[in-house]
Amino acid sequence: VSDLRPSALPGSLDVSRSMFDLRSPPRRFMKRYDSVSSVPSSTSSRKDSQGSNRSLDTITLSGDERDFGRLNVKLCYVPSVEQIWITVLHCKDLTWPSSCGENPRICVKGILTLPKPVHFKSSAKEGCNDIEFMETFVFAIKLQSLQAVKLVFKIQTQTPRKKTIGECSLALRELSSQESNHWLDISPPSK
């Protein structure tokens, strides 16, 4: 674990380019729609499990669809020393159950899903709207091994008791020496 300073990452750029940057999406993933929709949005409705129609305007989000916050991470692979650099930057708009208290201590646990998983954990910070971690983790692993696995993050409370309150993941097949910046949507923990 090291303190993140502008020069901490080898070959880092002032502006990181994300492979998931939505400002200029790759054309092959774009879908085009005509201006005339086949279903007028103002009259759209759907049948619920009881068979009655409800306007889409009245559908509320269930617990599984609400916003759990986002995690910001940076990744970089240094081929000369076969190292992956994982920087946990911040958690924004994080929500947690009321049973965890007003300001629980929160940490981010990371797992590289290799055959022998690699685990790491950030220090615990006081829960708030924007939790800043700024911690870098470095592991010596061959690039071919990493490109077939996922990087999973579990957002955990440390106080009043240890509990996973959300998670997110990222496939590493696009990992490269070019530092990449990612905003990951946090989902409810899997059962």
Beta strands, then each sheet from edge to edge (+ up, - down):
strand 1: 2-3
strand 2: 45-47
strand 3: 53-55
strand 4: 70-78
strand 5: 83-92
strand 6: 105-112
strand 7: 118-121
strand 8: 125-126
strand 9: 130-140
strand 10: 150-157
strand 11: 163-171
strand 12: 180-185
sheet 1: 1+ 9- 5+ 4- 12+
sheet 2: 2+ 3-
sheet 3: 7+ 6- 8+
sheet 4: 7+ 6- 10+ 11-
end
